[in-house]
Amino acid sequence: MAQMTSASQWWGRHRITQRRTSYWQIGPLHLWIQNLPHQWRLSWEHSDDWLDPNVRLLPELENEDPPDGILEDRFTFRESADQLTFSPALADRTVVTRLETPLHVLPGEDVMLYVSTPLWVRVEMTEPHRFLREVPSYRLSDTWCGPVGAPGGELGYSSRTPAVLQLQDVLFRPHCAITAVHLKNLGATSLHLERLNLPFPRLSLFYSPRSGFWTEMVVLERKEDAELASLRLEHQPPPESSPTQFVAEPRLAGENENMVFRAFSALFREKGES
């Protein structure tokens, strides 16, 4: 029988009985984990509804294998335990988000935007500690950030949900994190904003029992009349997320303050665009 869980219960340590299969649903991610002799087997697939709000756990499925034809990884060890640790993680690339409606941010003006992006699920052996793999809760489309064929671009992801101006318009989901972005136009010309690029590997992750996962608030300052912006992190989520607890460090450690990067541009090219 399925066990419904809260958003906070899918992550942390979980015991998986040997020769049994555990089934997990974390939003659109469907994950089967088998504890076999000297072996862990992970199988997964994604549903088409990437905003699926359900979190479910079947702790033990006796003599039931995952469906055929889905993605799978196997990990072998001389000695394996019966516990795995599941951890939420932010995207391993930058994520490009379209705005619900393009905006013109006038010189000297600022705007607050809210972005929701799917998390990755990090799976590790608990004792002895071994990293197994990460599985995205939903696989976003690839996109190229920057002029095609020119230096300075990078491969990123394209988000499925638009950035919005009001927090009440954000769809809260247990497999997604919310980022509040304070955008300041310090340039001399109006900023035509259609898409926003955020460096998620440089952000930390937090959790609120009331409203789910958050990153720290991001401040973007456009100082020149260009598509570049300087990045400043507030080191905690915005007040409206409170209370929160710290969950994970950034993937990319180091000095992020005043980093300059391509934050908004009409030159983002999604896979399949001509």
Secondary structure, 3 states (H helix, E strand, C coil): CCEECCCCCCCEEEECCCCCEEEEEECCEEEEEEEECCEEEEEEEECCCCCCCCEEEEEEECCCCCCCCCEEEEEECCCCCCEEEEEEECCCCCEEEEEEEEEEECCCCEEEEEEEEECEEEEEECCCCEEEEEEECCCCEEEEECCCCCCCCEEEEECCCCEECCHHHCCCCCCEEEEEEEEEECCCCCEEEEEEEECHHHCCEEEECCCEEEECCEEEEECCCCCEEEEEECCCCCHHHCCCEEEECCCCCCCCCCEEEECCCCCCEECCCC
